[in-house]
Amino acid sequence: MASEDEDDELFPNHERDYGDELIMEWARENKNDLLQIVCGYHALLLPQPGSELVFQPLEHLQAIEYGRPSVAALGFLENLDYFEAAEAKLIAAEEAFALSIWTTATICRVLSLESVSIIFKVLAMVAGVLLEKQVVVVCPNLGLLSAAVLSLVPLIRPFQWQSLLLPILPARMLDFLDAPVPFIVGIQQKFADLKMKTSNLVQVNVLKDQVKICHLPTLPRHKELVAKLGPIHARLSREASIAKRHPVYRCNEVQLHSEFLNVMRCYLESLCSDLRSHTITSVQSNNDRVSLLLKDSFIDSFSSRDRPFVKLFVDTQLFTVLSDSRLSSFENGYS
């Protein structure tokens, strides 16, 4: 969907409206319900932040309501300046919010919190993503597959995945798994030489509720995190019989206002909350101030048990992007 101003620029003389109306008229005459729904959806205008729209697919179908979150609900000030960097952050936050509504409950239903050695299944996948490993999710059900992969976008907030994320990798493109770069991809079926493709693999089998991992250190304060997530995970996954009939998404308050994501967000924020205490500031010749993170000092601020993970984490691209952004905010006088 696009705003009204964008429509005018892209489609002068209302060519888009004329095309929609012509196609819609044909669809009605030929009783093509699916095409009517697509045309009706395509004609919608994107609501302003904090407002909502109601979409009526067909007269005999239930209307669909969509409420776009306000800027404040996404954790930003209402008077946010819409310069490029701020707008990019806002877009990423809104994307994660929209995905969380249906993906978080799905991942909790299909992956348990039962022990796998000393790592738990959902958290094993999150750890692999945070350390920028190669994550392959396997599931023949396209809905479950895409939900499982996309659930990682809101799960790792405030961090943002910096490499390739592909919910469904076509079978003819499996050679892509030879690429020596981090990725998160979904495939519909496992093949025999998957392990041979990469030695840096986190393999998630959705239907078997199984996560096979390369060597990974545990997340910092792992037991504390599990203690907080366990009861919430149980509530999200308790309707097992309903989940089998509606495997991807069934709307309720628990999913819409997921405590699971709140706990994850607070936990991940805590990993980088003390950045400022481990920086030095250099003043350039033009009086610009540049803050640099003292990685060794930052790593030493964690307990000896947690340092193996943090030592790898600080060298990832997603940590570097976030820490640079936070340090830049400090330099510009923002908290």
KOLNU-663421 format. One record per residue (C-alpha): x, y, z; residue in one letter; residue number from 0. Coordinates in pm, whole numbers. Example, Ala and Ser with C-alpha at 12.3 -4.5 7.8 and 13.67 -1.06 7.14 Angstrom:
<recs>
+--------+--------+--------+---+-----+
:   east :  north :     up : r :   k :
+--------+--------+--------+---+-----+
:   1230 :   -450 :    780 : A :   0 :
:   1367 :   -106 :    714 : S :   1 :
+--------+--------+--------+---+-----+
</recs>
This chain:
<recs>
+--------+--------+--------+---+-----+
:   east :  north :     up : r :   k :
+--------+--------+--------+---+-----+
:      0 :      0 :      0 : M :   0 :
:    117 :    356 :    -63 : A :   1 :
:     20 :    699 :     61 : S :   2 :
:   -202 :    924 :   -149 : E :   3 :
:     84 :   1161 :   -235 : D :   4 :
:    303 :    871 :   -347 : E :   5 :
:     20 :    740 :   -564 : D :   6 :
:     -7 :   1076 :   -742 : D :   7 :
:    365 :   1075 :   -820 : E :   8 :
:    376 :    717 :   -940 : L :   9 :
:     51 :    722 :  -1134 : F :  10 :
:    -16 :   1065 :  -1291 : P :  11 :
:   -369 :   1141 :  -1414 : N :  12 :
:   -501 :    869 :  -1181 : H :  13 :
:   -397 :    590 :  -1416 : E :  14 :
:   -374 :    353 :  -1119 : R :  15 :
:   -734 :    427 :  -1009 : D :  16 :
:   -863 :    376 :  -1362 : Y :  17 :
:   -678 :     45 :  -1389 : G :  18 :
:   -808 :    -76 :  -1054 : D :  19 :
:  -1164 :     15 :  -1137 : E :  20 :
:  -1148 :   -153 :  -1477 : L :  21 :
:  -1004 :   -474 :  -1334 : I :  22 :
:  -1250 :   -471 :  -1044 : M :  23 :
:  -1542 :   -430 :  -1285 : E :  24 :
:  -1420 :   -728 :  -1489 : W :  25 :
:  -1373 :   -935 :  -1171 : A :  26 :
:  -1728 :   -862 :  -1057 : R :  27 :
:  -1879 :   -942 :  -1395 : E :  28 :
:  -1692 :  -1272 :  -1404 : N :  29 :
:  -1750 :  -1347 :  -1035 : K :  30 :
:  -1379 :  -1375 :   -969 : N :  31 :
:  -1375 :  -1339 :   -590 : D :  32 :
:   -999 :  -1366 :   -547 : L :  33 :
:   -929 :  -1092 :   -799 : L :  34 :
:  -1189 :   -869 :   -631 : Q :  35 :
:  -1011 :   -913 :   -298 : I :  36 :
:   -671 :   -834 :   -450 : V :  37 :
:   -802 :   -522 :   -626 : C :  38 :
:   -980 :   -403 :   -314 : G :  39 :
:   -668 :   -450 :   -105 : Y :  40 :
:   -448 :   -282 :   -365 : H :  41 :
:   -671 :     25 :   -362 : A :  42 :
:   -631 :     82 :     13 : L :  43 :
:   -429 :    377 :    137 : L :  44 :
:   -173 :    325 :    413 : L :  45 :
:   -319 :    460 :    739 : P :  46 :
:   -128 :    719 :    938 : Q :  47 :
:     63 :    596 :   1248 : P :  48 :
:   -180 :    543 :   1533 : G :  49 :
:   -487 :    510 :   1309 : S :  50 :
:   -660 :    206 :   1166 : E :  51 :
:   -844 :     85 :    859 : L :  52 :
:  -1113 :   -171 :    795 : V :  53 :
:  -1090 :   -390 :    487 : F :  54 :
:  -1402 :   -568 :    363 : Q :  55 :
:  -1276 :   -847 :    132 : P :  56 :
:  -1625 :   -937 :      6 : L :  57 :
:  -1974 :   -855 :    129 : E :  58 :
:  -2031 :  -1198 :    282 : H :  59 :
:  -1689 :  -1217 :    448 : L :  60 :
:  -1592 :  -1076 :    786 : Q :  61 :
:  -1417 :   -741 :    774 : A :  62 :
:  -1048 :   -727 :    861 : I :  63 :
:   -932 :   -452 :   1094 : E :  64 :
:   -575 :   -329 :   1092 : Y :  65 :
:   -443 :    -83 :   1347 : G :  66 :
:   -113 :     79 :   1261 : R :  67 :
:     92 :    136 :   1577 : P :  68 :
:    165 :    491 :   1684 : S :  69 :
:    519 :    624 :   1684 : V :  70 :
:    513 :    622 :   2066 : A :  71 :
:    399 :    258 :   2074 : A :  72 :
:    713 :    168 :   1881 : L :  73 :
:    929 :    334 :   2145 : G :  74 :
:    997 :    665 :   1971 : F :  75 :
:    906 :   1023 :   2054 : L :  76 :
:    597 :   1155 :   1874 : E :  77 :
:    798 :   1457 :   1751 : N :  78 :
:   1065 :   1235 :   1599 : L :  79 :
:   1262 :   1412 :   1329 : D :  80 :
:   1214 :   1217 :   1006 : Y :  81 :
:   1571 :   1232 :    882 : F :  82 :
:   1697 :    926 :    700 : E :  83 :
:   1856 :    741 :    995 : A :  84 :
:   1557 :    795 :   1225 : A :  85 :
:   1311 :    691 :    958 : E :  86 :
:   1506 :    371 :    892 : A :  87 :
:   1488 :    285 :   1262 : K :  88 :
:   1115 :    354 :   1267 : L :  89 :
:   1056 :    132 :    962 : I :  90 :
:   1254 :   -152 :   1121 : A :  91 :
:   1061 :   -119 :   1448 : A :  92 :
:    724 :   -122 :   1271 : E :  93 :
:    822 :   -424 :   1064 : E :  94 :
:    923 :   -614 :   1378 : A :  95 :
:    598 :   -515 :   1552 : F :  96 :
:    384 :   -633 :   1261 : A :  97 :
:    568 :   -964 :   1235 : L :  98 :
:    551 :  -1027 :   1609 : S :  99 :
:    170 :  -1039 :   1607 : I : 100 :
:    163 :  -1375 :   1428 : W : 101 :
:    514 :  -1519 :   1432 : T : 102 :
:    597 :  -1522 :   1804 : T : 103 :
:    311 :  -1750 :   1907 : A : 104 :
:    392 :  -1979 :   1614 : T : 105 :
:    756 :  -2028 :   1710 : I : 106 :
:    654 :  -2098 :   2071 : C : 107 :
:    408 :  -2362 :   1951 : R : 108 :
:    645 :  -2544 :   1721 : V : 109 :
:    965 :  -2522 :   1928 : L : 110 :
:    960 :  -2623 :   2293 : S : 111 :
:   1173 :  -2505 :   2582 : L : 112 :
:   1279 :  -2861 :   2665 : E : 113 :
:   1646 :  -2899 :   2737 : S : 114 :
:   1892 :  -2968 :   2458 : V : 115 :
:   2214 :  -3026 :   2648 : S : 116 :
:   2237 :  -2693 :   2834 : I : 117 :
:   2072 :  -2484 :   2564 : I : 118 :
:   1698 :  -2451 :   2507 : F : 119 :
:   1554 :  -2482 :   2160 : K : 120 :
:   1413 :  -2136 :   2093 : V : 121 :
:   1710 :  -1975 :   2268 : L : 122 :
:   1954 :  -2197 :   2077 : A : 123 :
:   1817 :  -2055 :   1754 : M : 124 :
:   1835 :  -1699 :   1892 : V : 125 :
:   2194 :  -1753 :   2006 : A : 126 :
:   2288 :  -1873 :   1658 : G : 127 :
:   2134 :  -1563 :   1504 : V : 128 :
:   2300 :  -1324 :   1749 : L : 129 :
:   2638 :  -1480 :   1671 : L : 130 :
:   2561 :  -1456 :   1298 : E : 131 :
:   2579 :  -1827 :   1226 : K : 132 :
:   2420 :  -1992 :    923 : Q : 133 :
:   2066 :  -2080 :   1029 : V : 134 :
:   1859 :  -2325 :    823 : V : 135 :
:   1494 :  -2384 :    919 : V : 136 :
:   1330 :  -2698 :    775 : V : 137 :
:    953 :  -2744 :    743 : C : 138 :
:    730 :  -2867 :    457 : P : 139 :
:    444 :  -2637 :    564 : N : 140 :
:    506 :  -2300 :    396 : L : 141 :
:    305 :  -2107 :    655 : G : 142 :
:    494 :  -2251 :    949 : L : 143 :
:    824 :  -2220 :    766 : L : 144 :
:    788 :  -1851 :    687 : S : 145 :
:    655 :  -1776 :   1038 : A : 146 :
:    946 :  -1956 :   1204 : A : 147 :
:   1204 :  -1767 :    999 : V : 148 :
:   1036 :  -1427 :   1026 : L : 149 :
:    987 :  -1467 :   1403 : S : 150 :
:   1358 :  -1398 :   1441 : L : 151 :
:   1313 :  -1036 :   1330 : V : 152 :
:   1116 :   -931 :   1641 : P : 153 :
:   1291 :  -1183 :   1868 : L : 154 :
:   1632 :  -1015 :   1839 : I : 155 :
:   1517 :   -654 :   1876 : R : 156 :
:   1680 :   -403 :   1936 : P : 157 :
:   1936 :   -574 :   1712 : F : 158 :
:   1873 :   -602 :   1339 : Q : 159 :
:   1985 :   -889 :   1120 : W : 160 :
:   2241 :   -749 :    877 : Q : 161 :
:   2275 :  -1033 :    627 : S : 162 :
:   2041 :  -1237 :    408 : L : 163 :
:   1707 :  -1349 :    549 : L : 164 :
:   1502 :  -1564 :    311 : L : 165 :
:   1188 :  -1729 :    455 : P : 166 :
:   1165 :  -1982 :    170 : I : 167 :
:   1469 :  -2086 :    -35 : L : 168 :
:   1362 :  -2249 :   -365 : P : 169 :
:   1485 :  -2606 :   -409 : A : 170 :
:   1674 :  -2512 :   -725 : R : 171 :
:   1881 :  -2259 :   -525 : M : 172 :
:   2010 :  -2493 :   -253 : L : 173 :
:   2366 :  -2439 :   -374 : D : 174 :
:   2334 :  -2100 :   -208 : F : 175 :
:   2400 :  -2278 :    123 : L : 176 :
:   2763 :  -2308 :     13 : D : 177 :
:   2802 :  -1930 :     55 : A : 178 :
:   3056 :  -1846 :    330 : P : 179 :
:   2838 :  -1574 :    484 : V : 180 :
:   2578 :  -1558 :    763 : P : 181 :
:   2221 :  -1627 :    654 : F : 182 :
:   1880 :  -1731 :    781 : I : 183 :
:   1689 :  -1939 :    527 : V : 184 :
:   1391 :  -2169 :    523 : G : 185 :
:   1379 :  -2489 :    317 : I : 186 :
:   1089 :  -2731 :    279 : Q : 187 :
:   1282 :  -3053 :    316 : Q : 188 :
:   1616 :  -3161 :    452 : K : 189 :
:   1868 :  -3312 :    214 : F : 190 :
:   2140 :  -3564 :    294 : A : 191 :
:   2450 :  -3346 :    259 : D : 192 :
:   2315 :  -3043 :    447 : L : 193 :
:   2580 :  -3075 :    717 : K : 194 :
:   2848 :  -3095 :    450 : M : 195 :
:   2739 :  -2760 :    310 : K : 196 :
:   2862 :  -2567 :    615 : T : 197 :
:   3042 :  -2631 :    943 : S : 198 :
:   2886 :  -2321 :   1096 : N : 199 :
:   2529 :  -2448 :   1096 : L : 200 :
:   2227 :  -2412 :   1321 : V : 201 :
:   1963 :  -2650 :   1183 : Q : 202 :
:   1602 :  -2615 :   1301 : V : 203 :
:   1355 :  -2894 :   1219 : N : 204 :
:   1014 :  -2746 :   1296 : V : 205 :
:    799 :  -3059 :   1273 : L : 206 :
:   1039 :  -3263 :   1487 : K : 207 :
:   1077 :  -2980 :   1742 : D : 208 :
:   1450 :  -3022 :   1701 : Q : 209 :
:   1747 :  -2786 :   1692 : V : 210 :
:   2092 :  -2913 :   1595 : K : 211 :
:   2370 :  -2666 :   1660 : I : 212 :
:   2735 :  -2617 :   1592 : C : 213 :
:   2941 :  -2539 :   1903 : H : 214 :
:   2783 :  -2235 :   2067 : L : 215 :
:   2848 :  -2074 :   2404 : P : 216 :
:   2534 :  -2022 :   2609 : T : 217 :
:   2360 :  -1687 :   2626 : L : 218 :
:   2462 :  -1464 :   2918 : P : 219 :
:   2248 :  -1511 :   3231 : R : 220 :
:   2088 :  -1806 :   3055 : H : 221 :
:   1915 :  -1964 :   3356 : K : 222 :
:   1763 :  -1633 :   3461 : E : 223 :
:   1625 :  -1579 :   3110 : L : 224 :
:   1479 :  -1930 :   3093 : V : 225 :
:   1309 :  -1883 :   3431 : A : 226 :
:   1132 :  -1573 :   3299 : K : 227 :
:   1042 :  -1713 :   2959 : L : 228 :
:    924 :  -2058 :   3069 : G : 229 :
:    578 :  -1966 :   3206 : P : 230 :
:    510 :  -1730 :   2915 : I : 231 :
:    613 :  -1990 :   2660 : H : 232 :
:    377 :  -2238 :   2826 : A : 233 :
:     84 :  -1997 :   2792 : R : 234 :
:    162 :  -1927 :   2427 : L : 235 :
:    182 :  -2297 :   2341 : S : 236 :
:    -86 :  -2441 :   2571 : R : 237 :
:   -365 :  -2454 :   2309 : E : 238 :
:   -203 :  -2748 :   2131 : A : 239 :
:   -523 :  -2883 :   1979 : S : 240 :
:   -614 :  -2541 :   1842 : I : 241 :
:   -261 :  -2494 :   1712 : A : 242 :
:   -292 :  -2810 :   1504 : K : 243 :
:   -605 :  -2680 :   1334 : R : 244 :
:   -472 :  -2323 :   1303 : H : 245 :
:    -93 :  -2375 :   1295 : P : 246 :
:     18 :  -2028 :   1194 : V : 247 :
:   -188 :  -1773 :   1381 : Y : 248 :
:   -491 :  -1748 :   1601 : R : 249 :
:   -554 :  -1397 :   1730 : C : 250 :
:   -582 :  -1342 :   2104 : N : 251 :
:   -457 :  -1095 :   2361 : E : 252 :
:   -164 :  -1310 :   2466 : V : 253 :
:    -26 :  -1304 :   2112 : Q : 254 :
:   -103 :   -940 :   2042 : L : 255 :
:     64 :   -816 :   2361 : H : 256 :
:    326 :  -1085 :   2396 : S : 257 :
:    510 :  -1083 :   2724 : E : 258 :
:    756 :  -1318 :   2559 : F : 259 :
:    889 :  -1042 :   2336 : L : 260 :
:    895 :   -793 :   2622 : N : 261 :
:   1117 :  -1025 :   2824 : V : 262 :
:   1344 :  -1086 :   2524 : M : 263 :
:   1365 :   -713 :   2449 : R : 264 :
:   1455 :   -623 :   2809 : C : 265 :
:   1711 :   -902 :   2818 : Y : 266 :
:   1882 :   -800 :   2494 : L : 267 :
:   1874 :   -433 :   2593 : E : 268 :
:   2053 :   -529 :   2915 : S : 269 :
:   2340 :   -676 :   2714 : L : 270 :
:   2423 :   -335 :   2572 : C : 271 :
:   2290 :   -102 :   2845 : S : 272 :
:   2636 :    -22 :   2985 : D : 273 :
:   2813 :     67 :   2663 : L : 274 :
:   2884 :    423 :   2767 : R : 275 :
:   3092 :    310 :   3065 : S : 276 :
:   3335 :    135 :   2833 : H : 277 :
:   3410 :    405 :   2577 : T : 278 :
:   3676 :    664 :   2514 : I : 279 :
:   3604 :    984 :   2324 : T : 280 :
:   3844 :   1126 :   2070 : S : 281 :
:   3817 :   1491 :   1963 : V : 282 :
:   3905 :   1540 :   1597 : Q : 283 :
:   4077 :   1845 :   1447 : S : 284 :
:   3739 :   1983 :   1339 : N : 285 :
:   3611 :   1941 :   1698 : N : 286 :
:   3396 :   1642 :   1605 : D : 287 :
:   3373 :   1393 :   1890 : R : 288 :
:   3412 :   1024 :   1812 : V : 289 :
:   3341 :    762 :   2078 : S : 290 :
:   3511 :    424 :   2058 : L : 291 :
:   3405 :    113 :   2243 : L : 292 :
:   3675 :    -55 :   2452 : L : 293 :
:   3580 :   -411 :   2370 : K : 294 :
:   3807 :   -579 :   2625 : D : 295 :
:   3672 :   -361 :   2903 : S : 296 :
:   3315 :   -430 :   2793 : F : 297 :
:   3374 :   -807 :   2781 : I : 298 :
:   3533 :   -804 :   3128 : D : 299 :
:   3219 :   -640 :   3270 : S : 300 :
:   3040 :   -975 :   3229 : F : 301 :
:   3088 :  -1276 :   3453 : S : 302 :
:   3354 :  -1527 :   3352 : S : 303 :
:   3078 :  -1776 :   3263 : R : 304 :
:   2920 :  -1531 :   3016 : D : 305 :
:   3236 :  -1398 :   2852 : R : 306 :
:   3276 :  -1669 :   2585 : P : 307 :
:   2947 :  -1560 :   2426 : F : 308 :
:   3012 :  -1185 :   2464 : V : 309 :
:   3361 :  -1218 :   2317 : K : 310 :
:   3212 :  -1356 :   1996 : L : 311 :
:   2911 :  -1127 :   2006 : F : 312 :
:   3104 :   -797 :   2005 : V : 313 :
:   3266 :   -892 :   1674 : D : 314 :
:   2935 :   -943 :   1492 : T : 315 :
:   2799 :   -693 :   1246 : Q : 316 :
:   2464 :   -662 :   1421 : L : 317 :
:   2632 :   -567 :   1752 : F : 318 :
:   2864 :   -322 :   1576 : T : 319 :
:   2573 :   -148 :   1400 : V : 320 :
:   2378 :   -108 :   1723 : L : 321 :
:   2674 :     -1 :   1937 : S : 322 :
:   2788 :    256 :   1678 : D : 323 :
:   2434 :    397 :   1667 : S : 324 :
:   2413 :    418 :   2047 : R : 325 :
:   2754 :    582 :   2079 : L : 326 :
:   2663 :    831 :   1808 : S : 327 :
:   2349 :    918 :   2005 : S : 328 :
:   2560 :    980 :   2315 : F : 329 :
:   2785 :   1215 :   2119 : E : 330 :
:   2483 :   1411 :   1995 : N : 331 :
:   2341 :   1453 :   2343 : G : 332 :
:   2071 :   1184 :   2335 : Y : 333 :
:   2036 :    934 :   2617 : S : 334 :
+--------+--------+--------+---+-----+
</recs>
